């Protein structure tokens, strides 16, 4: 999979893609991530990419010309399965959407900033608008990092055990059950006997029951 990310603050994306699972995915050649600095397409020598809001009001808006120039350059090189804009008013990112995006070959992601991007960009290029939650960040970079991490870990061969992703929270619309490791007893609290029994069918039944109960307690909306 190839992921192209357009941002006016590329430095924010250096660390998230240089460690852990996303780093290993790139080293294995399973994911190719390219970050494009929007200021390379600035409208003047001062690096301007934004302007005031028509109609008045606080904040600045990313101009159409730099984004369009960047997009046109990228779109001339390949076809994208989705052109995504990270924005608070987009569709909330949930696991089914992540699953669908993980099947793509090429994704193009635009990070908003300031008060957002000129609406004409959204109409002309964007196919998916995604939010990582009901709150506002300083820009779309951290949201893009979350999206990339969620998608890349699902690519075949990225995780050491691919079944691990299938047992994550939300894959079956349930939260994950509690998990334990060594030691079997710590400060007087023991690991549930069923997990030490070696009886795989009973363990799986217990895990499912625990997942349902935890979901009922913490996220009953998922059971609806």
N, C-alpha and C positions, 0 to 999 in steps of 0.2 A: 504494500500500500504506500502511496505517496500522499503526503499532507503538506500543503502550502499555506502558510499563515502570513497574513498581511497586517502589519502593526506599525504604529508610530513610536513604540517603545520596545524594540527587539531585545534589549538587555533583560527585560523581565522574563523572557522565555529561555534564557541561557541555562540556568540551573535545572529547571524541571525536566529538561530533555537530556541532561548530561549524567544522570544517575539512575540506578535501579533498573526496573523492568523496561522502561522506554529506551534507556541507553542500550541494553542488551538486544532489544528488538532491532535497533539500528545496526549494531555490530554484526548481527546475524543476517542482515540484508532483508529483513522481513518488513521493516518500516523505513521510509525515507522522508525525513522532515526538513523542510526548507522554510526559513523565516525571512520575510521580505520587509525591508525598512521603507515605509511609506514616504519618508522624507527624500528618498532617492528620486521621487516623482514630483517634488515640490514645484509650485508654480513660479517661483523666482529664486534668485541667488541667496535669499535670506532663509530659505528652507520653509516657506509658508505652506501649510497644508490645511489651515482652518480659517474661519472667518466668523463675523458676528451673525447673530440670529436675525433673519428678516422678520419684521414686525415688532422687534424689540424684545428685551428680556435678558437675563443673566446667562453667562456661559457662551462657549464657542461651539461651532459645528464643523466637522470635517468636510472639506470641499469635495465637489464631484470630480474635478479634473485629475487630481493625483490618484484617487482610487480607480477611476476609469482607465487611466493610463497603465496602472499596474495590472489591473484585471485583464485588459486587452492584450497585454504582453503575455500573460500566463495562459489565457484562453487560446491564443494563437499557437501554443505549443502542444496542448493536450485538451482532451475533453474531461470535464469533471462530473462525477456522479452527483455531487451536491456542492452548491456554493452557499456557505453558512455565514450568517451574521450573528455574532454574540451580542445579545441585547436583553435587558431586563424584561421587555415586553414580548419576548419570544416564547415558544413552547418550552415548558419546563423539561429539563433533561432527565429522562428516566431510562431504566435498563432496556425496555423494548426498543426505544429509539437508538440507544447505543448498539444494541445487537444488529439492527438494520444497517447502521452506518459502518459497522465492522465488515460488512460484506462488500463494501465499495473498493474500487481500485485507486481512485483519485478524489481527494477532498480539498476544497479551497475554503479557508476560514478567514473572515474579516473581523478584526478586533475593533469595537467601537471605542471612542474616547470623547472627553469633554461632554457635550450634550448629545453626542451621537453623530450619525452621518446624515448627509443630505438625503431626504426621502427619495429623490430620484434614483439614487444608487440602489436602494432597496427594491424599487420597482423594476429597474433595468437588469439587475444581475442576480439578486439573491433568490435562492430556491428554498432555503430553510432558515428560520430565525429561532435561535435557541437561547434559553436562559438557564443559569445554574441555580436559580433560587429567587425568592421574593425579597431581594435586597439589591442595593446599588453598589457596585465597585467603581474604583477610579477609572477603570478601563476594562476592555474585554480580554486582556492577556491572560489573567489568572483563570478566567472561565474557559478560554481556549486550551490552557494547559490541562484543566480537569477533563475536558472533552477528549483530548488526544490520549491522555492516560487511560481513560475508560475504554476507548475504542481499541487502542494498540494492544492492550493486555488480552484481548479476545482473539487476536490473529493467531491462526494455527502455528504452533511451534514456538510461540513467545514464552509461554509459561512452561516450567519443567514438567508439570502434570496438568494437562489440559482439562481434566475433570475438575480441577480446583475452581476454575471459572464457572462451571456449571452449578457448583454448590454455593456460590456467593449469594448474599442477600439480594432479593428482588428478582432473581432469575425465575423463580416459580411463584412470584408475587408474595413471598414470605420473607421475613427476616431470617438471618442465619441463626441456628441454634447455638447455645454456649459451647465453647471448646476448651479442652484441657490438654496439658502436657506434663512431663515429669517435673517435680516428684509427685507420686501418687497421693501423698499427704503433706500438707503445709499448714503450720500453725493450728493443727488440730482439725483442719477441714480436709476431707477426703474427696477424691475424684469419685463420681457416681459409679457404683459397682458394675452397672451394665456396660460401661465403657471398657472395663477390664475383663469382661467375660469371654471375649473372643467370639461371641455369637453375632455374626454380622447382620442377619435379618432383624434380630431384636435391637441391635444398636441403631440400625436405620429407622426402625419404628420409633424408637425413643427420640431420635434426632428430629424426626418429622413432628412428633407431638410437641417437643420443646419449641420448634420453630413456629408452630401454629399458636402456642400459648404466648410466646414472646411477641408475636405479631398482634395478637388480640390485645395484649396489654399496652404495647407501645405505638402500634400503627394500625388500629382497627379499620381505618379507611381502606387498607389494602385488601382486607377480607371481603369488603363489599363488592 
